[in-house]
Amino acid sequence: ELLWMCSGHGSDSSPAAATLQIRCPENRVKLLFDSGVKKGPRHNQYFGVKAAQDRIAKREGGIIWHTQGSGKSLTMVWLAKWIRENQPDARVLLITDRTELDDQIEKVFNGVNEQIYRTKSGADLISSLNASEQWLICSLVHKFRAADSDHGDDETTAEFIEELHATIPKDFEAKGNIFVFVDEAHRTQSGKMHTAMKALLPEAMFIGFTGTPLLKADKATSIETFGSFIHTYKFDEAVADGVVLDLQYEARSIDQELTSPAQVDKWFEVKTKGMTDLSKAELKKRWGTMQKVVSSEPRAKQIVNDILLDMETKPRLMDGRGNAILVGSSIYQACKFYEMFVAAGFKGKCAIVTSYTPNASDIAKEDSGAGKTEKIRQYDIYRKMLADYFDEPEDAAVNKVEEFEQAVKRQFIENPGQMRLLIVVDKLLTGFDAPSATYLYIDKKMRDHGLFQAICRVNRLDGDDKDYGYIVDYQDLFNSIENAVDDYTSGALDGYEKKDIEGLLSDRIEKARENLDDALELIAALVEPVAPPKNTLQYQQYFCAAEQGNAEQLKANEPKRVELYKAVAAVTRAYANVANDMADAGYSVTEAEAIKKKIAHYVDVRAEVKLGAGENVDFKQHEAGMRFLLDTYIQAGASEVVSNFEDTGLIDLIVKLGAGAIDKLPTGIRKDPEAVAETITNNMRKVIIDEHALNPKYYDKMSELLDAIIEQRRLQAIDYQEYLAKLLDAAKQLGAKESDTKYPDWADNGARRALIDFGWPNPATPIQVDTAILTSKPHDWVGNTMKEKVVKRAISRTLPDGFDRLDELFELVKARDEYR
């Protein structure tokens, strides 16, 4: 559902808005390409740019605060593009300290045929401003911050400013009408940068951009420096709009006393108590391998074990659809974590990404006489990681740190099942956009800006199966373990005004219960209209067709089925997220067992309805990872029925197994004769409809045959057993595409037989049509208008005078794979 959003007023349901939705002038929305994807502005981006245009008209600077993940970088691009087109002699200077933004901005501007000039130094920036060749300039203050502290940023900013002053020529005069975009305007040092740049460019207009709130202590200064807020779009607004995901927070205490096998087994049982017996037994076997982690530090080992167990039990992590980031307190700690994960079988599935580059000179003076020092161990682990990744000697691989980082980041984003965990310290905690990232594990003291930006790494949308981003805190940053606090606007985030960060974090277990209750309520309402006694047949008649094989009803009820599939997937995920914590969530043992049975019932209903409808479209976007969740938390083998028909439809299974295919149906269908018949007829009707274009004449005949069999049964001319036998015979014939037509030898595939079945006075015509297609068709012709015309003209030349079914024939030809 699309809502028309008005700045400052939420959704607008006025008649004027309805008209605008239908008749929106082209100049209201600008499209651009980001990594090859066409994008239009969201309402916050649109109104942010409009508000900035009003300020530009008055030459008043200010700050655009659009929360993390809401497309702030693209807002910069749209605004810069508007300035270029609407301001005389316009030039835009973007100052950032984020390499990721620098790269992204360049890609997006390339997508709209605009070149951005990236300065190489302070001297290069001065030279570019003193000339007028480049209209769009990006200056990267430094490649990587040493830490999230303002002290580290201050030093680097001071060096940058000093370099600028040192390279200003006497005749310096910046050319053009300059607009300066300052990224990360919430930082203290951004004010210092603003002051320095204002002295350098006194006539320029400055606009600050931030994705995080301003600290209470800095808010007045920042507004005084840049000007008031031009436009704001806070985290809770973005969540409500579905632009980013809500975040669930959990503080986990680390028991460093888990040293004996008995203690570890007890911990394992507690962590897996919601799993099925079979899945728990299989996990325990794998757990033996994981327990090979050796460490003299029980706390670090316990964190690694905790994350490993999550990898095997948490939705998205267990099925490879999502992955995680672990934040360590130092590069050395990150290396230790990495070594432990590799020992547990994660070699090639995890990587360290930090600012560290292993140089021999760094350890030249380290004394390793009494054992390896931290620096030497860090150096050795890093070298081995690079060598293992590139499969080459350490001395060669050590020069590929940057290439390694780019490769593992790309893997993490594109193949989360392969790169399951990135271990970081400071890097990637700002500006790294990875929709697959689902869990953020924190074992580092963090607060305010650094913490806010870090937790937003997991708030990106990534399909229906990613409901939330999850924050696991091993440092108890909010003192929630000790004091049972669930107010996450204090503690590590108390530098912000409460109203600016309300709704940022919610308690995982509390929210998980709320989600499960909501999901159960939703699906109960969805199936409430099903007639009693609510058995398989009634579910099929409501969600598929009240009359067996009725094509119109099957089609009309498709939206209801999609809602059912989505609801079952949602309630299964909601249950999996709290299955091991049902008691902590406040459910009694009886309630927990009843909920599990109820969800198992809905899972069965889903399978029965899907088969009953002959649904050959795999709704993977709604059911991603369902098999893992079903086997782990609902019932062993719950996914087997799904897998029986995932790659092979019921009709194909009947061709292969005959009546034996009925034994593969879910129990609810199998034990009800009417449900069996209904399932077969609906599946046949679905095949006839879906494949009709491939050979209209053949499928019309099969439809008539099915109608005749159904009518015989309706008139009670045949009993159930004879009815079922006739259905199975017809299904076999349909699946095998058998026909009573005798085809000539040249008609050796389905396409040629379909041409013959099309009906011709002259039996030579289909041969001529076939030859014309094969000799004229260009590569990849279907879907290409010009190429399609070539084939269509070739066909038309073979047809008899007065032939008036060319369009119908051409649709048949396009539908056949043999002619593609």
C-alpha positions in Angstrom: 0.0 0.0 0.0 1.4 3.4 -1.0 0.7 6.4 1.2 1.1 10.0 0.0 3.3 11.7 2.6 3.3 15.4 3.3 6.1 17.1 5.1 5.4 17.4 8.8 1.9 15.8 8.6 2.4 12.1 8.0 0.1 10.5 5.4 -2.3 12.7 3.6 -5.7 11.3 2.7 -7.1 14.5 1.2 -8.8 14.6 -2.2 -6.0 16.8 -3.5 -3.4 14.2 -2.4 -5.4 11.4 -4.2 -5.3 13.5 -7.4 -1.6 14.1 -7.0 -0.9 10.4 -6.7 -2.5 9.8 -10.1 -1.4 12.9 -11.9 2.0 13.7 -10.5 4.0 16.0 -12.8 7.3 14.5 -14.0 9.4 17.4 -12.5 8.3 16.5 -9.0 10.4 13.4 -8.8 14.0 12.9 -10.0 15.3 9.4 -10.7 18.9 8.3 -10.4 20.9 5.2 -10.7 22.7 3.7 -7.7 24.9 0.7 -8.6 22.7 0.1 -11.7 19.4 0.3 -9.7 16.9 3.0 -10.6 15.9 5.0 -7.5 13.3 7.7 -6.8 13.3 9.8 -3.6 11.4 8.7 -0.5 9.2 11.3 1.0 11.9 12.3 3.6 14.4 12.7 0.8 12.0 14.7 -1.4 10.9 17.1 1.4 14.5 17.4 2.7 15.6 18.6 -0.8 12.6 20.9 -1.1 13.3 22.4 2.3 17.0 22.9 1.4 15.9 24.6 -1.9 13.9 27.1 0.2 17.0 27.8 2.4 19.2 28.2 -0.6 16.8 30.8 -2.0 17.4 32.8 1.3 21.1 31.8 1.4 20.7 30.4 4.9 22.7 27.3 5.9 21.5 24.6 8.2 21.5 20.9 9.1 19.7 18.0 7.4 19.2 15.3 10.0 18.0 12.1 8.3 18.5 9.0 10.5 20.9 6.1 9.6 19.8 4.0 6.7 17.2 6.4 5.4 19.2 7.4 2.3 21.1 10.5 3.5 23.8 10.0 0.9 21.2 10.0 -2.0 19.7 13.1 -0.6 23.0 14.8 -1.0 23.1 13.6 -4.6 19.6 14.9 -5.4 20.3 18.3 -3.8 23.7 18.6 -5.6 22.0 17.8 -8.9 19.3 20.4 -8.3 21.9 23.0 -7.3 23.8 22.3 -10.5 20.7 22.8 -12.6 19.2 25.8 -10.8 22.0 27.9 -9.4 24.2 30.1 -11.6 27.9 29.2 -11.8 27.2 26.5 -9.1 29.9 24.3 -7.6 29.5 21.8 -4.8 32.2 20.7 -2.4 31.5 17.6 -0.3 33.7 17.1 2.8 33.6 13.7 4.4 35.7 11.3 6.4 33.9 8.2 5.3 35.5 6.2 2.5 32.3 4.3 1.9 30.4 7.6 1.3 33.1 8.8 -1.0 32.8 5.6 -3.1 29.0 5.6 -3.0 28.7 9.3 -4.1 31.0 8.7 -7.0 29.0 5.7 -8.2 25.6 7.5 -7.9 26.9 10.6 -9.8 28.3 8.4 -12.5 24.8 6.9 -12.8 23.4 10.4 -13.7 26.4 11.2 -16.0 28.1 13.6 -13.6 31.8 13.2 -12.8 33.0 13.9 -9.3 36.5 15.0 -8.7 38.1 13.4 -5.6 40.9 15.5 -4.3 44.2 13.8 -3.3 45.4 16.2 -0.7 44.8 19.6 0.9 46.9 21.2 -1.8 44.9 19.5 -4.5 41.7 20.8 -2.9 43.0 24.4 -2.8 44.1 24.1 -6.4 40.7 22.8 -7.5 38.8 25.6 -5.7 41.2 28.2 -7.2 40.3 26.9 -10.7 36.9 26.5 -12.2 37.1 23.2 -14.2 35.5 20.9 -11.6 31.9 21.7 -10.5 31.6 18.7 -8.1 34.5 18.1 -5.7 34.8 15.5 -2.9 37.5 15.9 -0.2 38.2 12.9 2.0 39.6 14.3 5.2 41.3 11.0 6.0 40.9 7.4 5.1 40.2 5.8 8.5 39.6 7.1 12.0 41.8 5.6 14.6 38.9 5.4 17.1 35.4 6.6 17.6 36.6 9.3 20.1 36.5 12.9 19.3 40.2 13.1 20.3 41.3 11.0 17.3 39.0 13.0 15.0 40.3 16.3 16.3 43.9 15.4 15.6 43.2 14.4 12.0 40.9 17.4 11.4 43.6 19.7 12.7 46.2 18.1 10.4 43.8 18.6 7.4 43.1 22.2 8.3 46.8 22.9 8.8 47.6 21.4 5.4 45.0 23.6 3.8 46.5 26.8 5.4 50.0 25.8 4.4 49.1 25.5 0.7 47.0 28.6 0.1 48.7 30.8 -2.5 48.6 34.6 -2.1 46.3 35.0 -5.1 43.8 32.4 -3.9 40.2 33.2 -4.7 37.7 30.4 -4.9 35.9 30.4 -8.2 32.1 30.1 -8.6 29.0 30.0 -6.5 30.1 27.4 -3.9 27.9 25.2 -1.7 29.7 23.1 0.9 28.2 19.8 2.2 29.7 18.8 5.5 29.1 15.1 6.2 28.8 13.8 9.8 27.9 17.3 11.1 27.1 15.9 14.5 30.8 15.5 15.3 32.5 18.1 17.5 35.3 18.6 14.9 32.8 19.4 12.2 32.4 22.8 13.8 36.2 23.3 13.6 36.1 22.2 10.0 33.2 24.6 9.3 35.2 27.5 10.8 38.3 26.8 8.8 36.4 26.3 5.6 34.3 29.5 6.2 37.5 31.5 6.5 38.7 29.9 3.3 35.3 30.3 1.5 33.6 33.3 3.0 30.9 33.5 0.3 30.0 29.8 0.3 26.8 28.4 1.7 27.2 25.5 4.2 24.8 22.6 4.7 25.6 20.0 7.4 24.3 16.4 7.1 24.0 14.0 10.0 22.4 10.5 10.5 22.6 10.6 14.3 21.1 13.1 16.7 23.2 16.0 18.1 24.5 15.5 21.6 22.9 17.7 24.2 26.3 19.3 24.9 26.9 20.1 21.1 23.4 20.9 19.9 23.5 24.6 20.6 27.0 25.0 19.1 26.2 22.9 16.0 23.0 25.0 15.3 25.0 28.2 15.9 27.7 27.0 13.5 25.6 25.6 10.6 22.2 27.1 11.2 18.9 25.6 12.4 17.6 22.2 11.2 16.5 22.3 7.5 14.7 19.0 7.8 14.6 16.1 10.3 13.7 12.5 9.9 14.2 10.6 13.1 14.7 6.9 13.7 11.2 6.2 15.0 9.7 7.9 11.9 11.8 5.8 9.6 10.8 2.6 11.4 7.1 3.6 11.2 7.5 4.2 7.5 9.2 0.8 6.9 12.4 2.5 5.7 14.6 0.9 8.3 14.0 -1.9 10.8 13.4 -1.7 14.5 16.2 -2.8 16.7 15.9 -5.4 19.5 18.4 -5.3 22.3 19.6 -8.0 24.6 22.4 -7.7 27.3 24.0 -11.1 27.9 26.1 -11.9 30.9 29.1 -14.1 30.3 29.7 -16.9 32.8 33.4 -17.4 32.9 33.0 -20.4 35.2 31.7 -22.8 32.5 34.8 -25.0 32.7 33.5 -28.5 33.3 31.7 -30.6 30.7 28.7 -30.9 33.0 28.4 -27.1 33.3 28.7 -26.6 29.5 26.1 -29.3 28.9 23.7 -27.5 31.3 24.3 -24.2 29.6 23.7 -25.9 26.2 20.4 -27.3 27.4 19.1 -24.0 28.6 20.1 -22.3 25.3 18.4 -24.9 23.2 15.3 -25.9 25.3 12.9 -24.8 22.6 14.3 -27.0 19.8 13.0 -30.4 18.7 14.8 -33.4 20.1 16.1 -34.5 16.7 17.5 -31.0 15.8 19.0 -30.7 19.3 20.7 -34.1 19.0 22.2 -33.1 15.6 23.4 -29.8 16.9 25.0 -31.5 19.8 27.1 -33.6 17.4 28.3 -30.5 15.6 28.8 -28.9 19.0 31.6 -31.4 19.7 33.6 -29.8 16.8 32.9 -26.3 18.0 34.2 -27.2 21.5 37.7 -27.5 20.1 38.1 -23.8 20.8 41.2 -23.5 23.0 41.8 -20.3 25.0 43.4 -19.2 28.2 40.7 -16.6 28.4 37.4 -18.2 29.4 35.5 -15.0 28.9 36.5 -14.7 25.2 35.9 -18.4 24.7 32.4 -18.1 26.1 31.6 -15.2 23.8 32.7 -17.2 20.9 30.7 -20.2 22.0 27.6 -18.0 22.5 27.9 -16.6 19.0 28.5 -20.1 17.5 25.3 -21.4 19.1 23.4 -18.4 17.7 24.8 -19.3 14.3 23.1 -22.7 14.6 19.8 -21.7 16.2 18.8 -18.1 15.3 16.6 -17.4 12.2 18.6 -16.0 9.3 22.0 -16.9 10.9 21.3 -20.6 10.7 20.0 -20.6 7.1 22.7 -18.4 5.7 20.3 -15.6 4.7 21.8 -13.2 7.3 25.1 -12.7 9.0 26.7 -10.8 11.9 29.3 -8.3 13.0 31.3 -8.7 16.2 32.8 -5.5 17.7 36.0 -6.2 19.8 37.7 -3.7 22.1 41.1 -3.9 20.3 42.8 -5.2 17.2 44.5 -7.8 19.4 41.2 -9.0 20.8 39.7 -9.1 17.3 42.6 -11.4 16.3 42.0 -13.7 19.3 38.3 -14.0 18.5 39.2 -14.8 14.9 41.6 -17.5 15.9 39.0 -19.1 18.1 36.3 -19.0 15.4 38.7 -20.6 12.9 39.5 -23.4 15.4 35.7 -24.0 15.7 35.4 -24.6 11.9 34.8 -21.0 10.7 37.8 -20.9 8.5 36.8 -19.0 5.3 33.5 -17.9 6.9 34.8 -15.1 9.1 37.3 -12.2 8.7 38.9 -9.4 10.6 38.4 -5.9 9.1 40.4 -3.2 11.0 42.8 -0.4 10.2 45.8 -2.7 10.9 48.4 -3.6 8.3 50.9 -6.2 9.4 54.4 -4.6 8.9 57.5 -6.4 10.0 58.9 -3.1 11.3 56.1 -3.0 13.9 57.5 -6.0 15.7 61.2 -5.6 15.0 61.9 -4.6 18.6 59.4 -7.0 20.3 61.1 -9.5 22.6 59.6 -12.9 22.2 62.0 -14.8 24.4 59.5 -15.7 27.0 56.6 -16.2 24.6 54.9 -14.2 21.9 53.9 -10.7 22.8 50.5 -9.3 21.8 52.0 -7.4 18.9 53.7 -10.6 17.5 50.6 -12.7 17.9 48.5 -10.0 16.2 51.0 -9.8 13.4 51.1 -13.6 13.0 47.3 -14.1 13.0 46.8 -11.3 10.5 49.4 -12.7 8.1 48.0 -16.2 8.3 44.5 -14.9 7.7 45.6 -13.2 4.5 47.6 -16.1 3.3 44.7 -18.6 3.9 42.3 -16.3 2.1 44.4 -15.8 -1.0 45.9 -19.3 -0.8 49.5 -18.0 -1.2 52.6 -17.5 0.9 52.3 -15.0 3.8 55.0 -12.7 2.4 53.0 -12.3 -0.8 49.5 -12.1 0.8 50.6 -9.5 3.4 50.6 -6.8 0.6 46.9 -7.4 -0.2 45.2 -6.0 2.9 43.1 -3.5 1.0 42.1 -6.1 -1.6 41.2 -8.5 1.2 39.0 -5.9 2.9 37.1 -5.1 -0.3 36.7 -8.8 -1.1 35.3 -9.9 2.3 33.0 -6.9 2.5 31.6 -7.8 -0.9 31.2 -11.5 0.2 29.5 -10.4 3.4 26.9 -8.3 1.5 26.4 -10.7 -1.5 27.0 -14.1 0.0 26.1 -14.0 3.7 26.0 -17.8 3.8 29.7 -17.9 3.0 31.0 -14.9 4.9 29.0 -15.3 8.1 30.9 -13.0 10.5 33.1 -9.9 10.3 35.2 -9.0 13.4 35.8 -5.3 13.7 37.0 -2.7 16.2 36.2 0.7 14.7 36.1 0.2 10.9 32.7 -0.5 9.2 30.8 0.9 12.1 29.9 4.0 10.1 28.8 4.1 6.5 29.0 0.3 5.9 25.7 -0.6 4.3 25.1 -4.4 4.4 21.4 -5.4 4.3 22.3 -9.0 5.2 23.8 -7.9 8.6 21.2 -9.1 11.1 23.1 -9.4 14.4 25.6 -7.0 16.0 27.6 -8.4 18.9 29.3 -5.8 21.1 32.2 -6.5 23.4 33.6 -3.0 23.6 32.8 0.0 25.7 30.9 2.3 23.4 28.6 5.3 23.8 26.6 8.0 22.1 27.6 8.6 18.4 29.9 5.6 18.1 27.2 3.3 19.6 24.3 4.9 17.7 26.1 4.5 14.4 27.3 0.9 15.2 23.8 -0.4 16.1 22.4 1.0 12.9 24.6 -1.3 10.8 21.8 -4.0 11.3 18.7 -1.9 10.6 18.7 -2.2 6.8 15.8 -4.0 5.1 16.5 -7.4 3.5 13.4 -9.3 2.6 10.4 -10.5 4.5 12.4 -12.8 6.7 14.4 -10.0 8.3 12.0 -8.6 10.8 14.5 -6.8 13.1 18.1 -5.9 13.6 19.5 -7.6 16.8 21.9 -6.0 19.2 23.7 -8.4 21.7 25.6 -6.5 24.3 28.3 -8.4 26.3 29.4 -5.1 28.1 26.0 -4.3 29.6 26.2 -0.8 28.3 22.9 0.2 29.9 23.4 -1.6 33.2 20.3 -3.5 32.3 21.5 -6.8 33.8 22.5 -5.4 37.1 19.6 -3.0 37.5 16.9 -4.7 35.4 16.7 -1.5 33.3 14.8 -1.5 30.0 15.1 2.3 29.4 17.7 2.5 26.6 17.7 6.3 26.4 20.0 6.5 29.4 23.4 4.8 30.1 25.5 4.6 27.1 23.2 7.0 25.2 22.6 9.6 27.9 24.6 12.2 25.9 21.4 12.6 23.7 18.2 14.3 24.5 15.6 11.5 25.3 13.1 12.7 22.7 15.8 12.4 20.0 16.4 8.7 20.5 13.1 7.4 21.8 12.1 4.1 20.2 15.7 3.3 19.1 16.1 0.1 21.1 13.5 -2.3 22.6 14.0 -5.3 24.9 14.4 -8.5 22.8 12.4 -10.9 24.9 9.6 -8.4 25.6 9.3 -7.5 22.0 9.6 -11.1 20.9 6.5 -12.0 23.0 4.6 -9.1 21.6 5.5 -10.2 18.1 4.5 -13.8 18.7 1.1 -12.8 20.2 0.4 -10.4 17.3 1.4 -13.1 14.7 -0.9 -15.7 16.4 -3.7 -13.2 16.5 -3.2 -12.3 12.8 -3.3 -15.8 11.6 -6.2 -16.7 13.8 -8.2 -13.9 12.2 -7.1 -15.0 8.7 -8.5 -18.6 9.1 -11.5 -17.6 11.2 -13.9 -17.6 8.2 -13.0 -21.2 7.4 -16.1 -23.4 7.9 -16.2 -25.9 10.8 -14.9 -28.4 11.5 -11.9 -26.7 10.0 -10.3 -29.8 8.6 -8.2 -30.1 5.4 -11.1 -30.1 3.1 -12.6 -26.9 4.6 -9.3 -25.1 4.4 -8.9 -26.1 0.8 -12.4 -25.0 -0.1 -11.8 -21.6 1.5 -8.3 -20.9 0.3 -8.4 -22.8 -3.1 -11.8 -23.4 -4.6 -15.2 -24.2 -3.2 -15.9 -26.2 -6.3 -13.4 -28.8 -7.4 -11.2 -27.6 -10.3 -12.9 -24.2 -10.6 -10.3 -22.0 -12.4 -12.0 -18.7 -11.5 -12.2 -19.5 -7.8 -8.6 -20.7 -7.8 -7.4 -17.4 -9.3 -9.7 -15.3 -7.1 -8.5 -16.9 -3.9 -4.8 -16.5 -4.7 -4.4 -13.3 -2.6 -5.9 -15.1 0.4 -3.4 -17.9 -0.1 -0.4 -15.5 -0.3 -1.6 -13.9 2.9 -1.8 -17.3 4.5 1.8 -18.3 3.4 3.1 -14.9 4.7 1.3 -15.3 8.0 2.5 -18.8 8.6 6.1 -17.8 7.8 5.7 -14.8 10.1 4.4 -16.8 13.0 7.0 -19.4 12.5 9.8 -16.8 12.6 8.2 -15.1 15.6 8.1 -18.4 17.5 11.7 -19.3 16.5 12.9 -16.0 17.9 11.5 -16.8 21.4 11.3 -20.6 21.4 14.2 -21.0 23.7 13.0 -18.2 26.0 9.3 -19.0 26.4 9.5 -19.1 30.3 11.4 -15.8 30.4 8.8 -14.3 28.1 6.1 -15.1 30.6 4.5 -18.2 29.0 3.6 -21.2 31.3 4.7 -24.7 30.2 1.1 -25.5 29.2 0.8 -22.3 27.1 4.2 -22.8 25.5 3.2 -26.4 24.4 -0.2 -25.2 23.2 1.5 -22.5 21.0 3.9 -25.0 19.6 1.1 -27.3 18.6 -1.0 -24.5 17.2 1.9 -23.4 14.9 2.6 -26.9 13.8 -1.1 -27.1 12.8 -0.8 -23.9 10.8 2.4 -25.3 9.1 0.4 -28.3 8.1 -2.5 -26.1 6.8 0.0 -24.1 4.7 1.4 -27.3 3.1 -2.1 -28.7 2.4 -3.4 -25.4 0.9 -0.3 -25.0 -1.2 -0.6 -28.5 -2.7 -4.4 -28.1 -2.9 -4.0 -25.1 -5.1 -1.3 -26.7 -7.3 0.9 -23.8 -6.4 3.9 -24.2 -8.6 5.2 -20.7 -7.7 7.6 -21.1 -4.8 6.9 -18.2 -2.5 10.5 -18.0 -1.3 10.3 -14.3 -0.6 7.7 -15.1 2.1 9.2 -18.4 3.2 12.9 -17.9 3.2 14.6 -20.2 5.7 11.3 -21.9 6.6 12.7 -25.4 6.3 15.5 -24.7 8.9 13.0 -23.2 11.3 10.4 -26.0 10.9 13.0 -28.7 11.5 14.6 -26.9 14.4 11.6 -25.6 16.4 8.3 -27.1 15.2 8.6 -30.8 14.3 11.2 -33.1 12.7 10.1 -33.7 9.1 7.7 -30.8 9.0 9.6 -29.6 5.9 9.7 -33.0 4.2 6.3 -32.6 2.7 7.4 -29.2 1.3 10.6 -30.7 -0.1 8.7 -33.6 -1.7 6.9 -31.1 -4.0 9.4 -28.2 -4.0 11.1 -29.2 -7.3 8.5 -31.7 -8.6 4.8 -30.8 -8.8 2.1 -33.2 -7.9 1.2 -34.0 -11.5 4.8 -34.8 -12.3 4.9 -37.0 -9.2 1.8 -38.9 -10.4 3.4 -39.5 -13.8 6.4 -41.0 -11.9 4.7 -42.9 -9.1 1.0 -43.3 -10.2 -1.3 -43.8 -7.2 1.9 -44.0 -5.1 2.0 -40.2 -5.3 -0.9 -40.0 -2.9 1.3 -41.5 -0.2 3.5 -38.4 -0.5 0.7 -36.0 0.3 0.4 -34.4 3.8 -1.5 -36.6 6.3 -4.4 -34.1 6.4 -5.0 -34.5 2.7 -4.2 -38.2 2.5 -6.7 -39.3 5.1 -9.6 -37.4 3.5 -10.7 -39.0 0.1 -12.5 -35.8 -1.0 -9.4 -33.7 -0.2 -7.2 -36.1 -2.3 -9.6 -35.7 -5.3 -9.8 -31.9 -4.8 -6.0 -31.6 -4.6 -5.6 -33.6 -7.9 -8.3 -31.7 -9.8 -7.0 -28.3 -8.6 -3.4 -29.2 -9.6 -4.6 -30.4 -13.0 -6.5 -27.2 -13.5 -3.5 -25.1 -12.5 -1.3 -26.9 -15.1 -3.9 -26.5 -17.8 -4.2 -22.7 -17.1 -0.4 -22.1 -16.7 0.6 -24.1 -19.8 -2.4 -23.3 -22.1 -0.4 -20.8 -24.2 2.1 -23.6 -25.1 -0.5 -25.6 -27.0 -4.1 -24.1 -26.7 -5.7 -27.0 -28.6 -4.2 -29.7 -26.5 -4.9 -28.0 -23.2 -8.5 -27.2 -24.2 -9.0 -30.9 -24.8 -7.5 -31.8 -21.4 -9.8 -29.2 -19.8 -12.8 -30.8 -21.4 -11.7 -34.2 -20.2 -11.3 -33.0 -16.6 -14.7 -31.3 -16.7 -16.3 -34.5 -18.0 -14.8 -36.6 -15.1 -15.8 -34.0 -12.5 -19.4 -33.9 -13.9 -19.6 -37.8 -13.8 -18.7 -37.6 -10.1 -21.1 -34.8 -9.5 -24.0 -36.8 -11.0 -22.8 -39.8 -8.9 -22.4 -41.8 -12.1 -19.1 -43.2 -10.7 -18.0 -44.1 -7.2 -15.0 -42.5 -5.5 -12.5 -45.3 -6.4 -13.4 -45.1 -10.1 -13.4 -41.3 -9.9 -9.9 -41.3 -8.4 -8.6 -43.8 -11.0 -9.9 -41.6 -13.8 -8.3 -38.5 -12.3 -5.0 -40.3 -11.9 -5.1 -41.5 -15.5 -6.0 -38.0 -16.8 -3.2 -36.5 -14.6 -0.7 -38.9 -16.0 -1.8 -38.1 -19.5 -1.6 -34.3 -18.7 1.8 -34.6 -17.0 3.3 -36.7 -19.8 1.6 -34.4 -22.4 0.2 -37.5 -24.1 -2.3 -37.0 -26.9 -4.4 -39.2 -29.1 -3.2 -37.2 -32.1 -0.8 -39.0 -34.5 2.0 -36.7 -35.2 4.4 -37.0 -38.2 8.0 -37.9 -37.6 9.3 -34.4 -38.1 7.2 -33.2 -35.1 9.8 -34.4 -32.6 9.3 -31.8 -29.8 6.5 -30.0 -28.1 6.8 -26.8 -30.1 6.3 -28.6 -33.4 3.4 -30.6 -32.1 1.8 -27.3 -30.9 2.2 -25.9 -34.4 0.4 -28.9 -35.8 -2.4 -28.7 -33.2 -2.9 -25.0 -34.1 -4.9 -26.3 -37.1 -4.0 -25.8 -40.8 -5.8 -26.6 -44.1 -2.4 -27.4 -45.6 -0.3 -29.8 -43.6 2.9 -28.3 -45.1 2.3 -24.9 -43.5 3.5 -25.8 -39.9 6.7 -27.2 -41.4 7.2 -23.9 -43.3 6.4 -21.9 -40.1 8.9 -23.9 -38.1 11.7 -23.4 -40.7 10.9 -19.7 -40.9 11.3 -19.3 -37.1 14.5 -21.3 -36.8 16.2 -19.6 -39.8 15.2 -16.0 -38.8 15.3 -15.8 -35.0 18.1 -13.6 -33.7 19.8 -14.3 -30.3 17.6 -13.4 -27.3 14.8 -12.3 -29.6 11.8 -12.7 -27.2 11.1 -9.4 -25.4 13.1 -7.4 -27.9 10.6 -5.4 -30.0 12.8 -5.0 -33.1 14.0 -8.7 -33.1 10.4 -9.9 -32.5 9.4 -8.0 -35.7 12.0 -9.9 -37.7 10.6 -13.3 -36.6 7.0 -12.2 -37.0 7.6 -11.0 -40.6 9.3 -14.3 -41.4 6.3 -16.2 -40.1 3.8 -14.1 -42.0 5.5 -14.8 -45.3 4.7 -18.5 -44.9 1.0 -18.1 -44.1 -1.9 -18.5 -46.5 -3.8 -15.4 -47.8 -6.6 -14.3 -45.5 -5.0 -15.8 -42.4 -6.3 -13.8 -39.4 -4.7 -15.5 -36.4 -1.1 -14.3 -36.7 -1.0 -12.6 -33.3 -2.4 -15.7 -31.6 0.2 -17.9 -33.4 3.0 -15.5 -32.6 2.1 -15.7 -28.8 2.3 -19.5 -29.0 5.7 -19.3 -30.7 7.1 -16.8 -28.1 5.9 -19.1 -25.3 7.8 -22.1 -26.5 11.3 -22.6 -25.1 12.3 -24.6 -28.2 12.1 -21.4 -30.3 13.9 -19.1 -27.9 
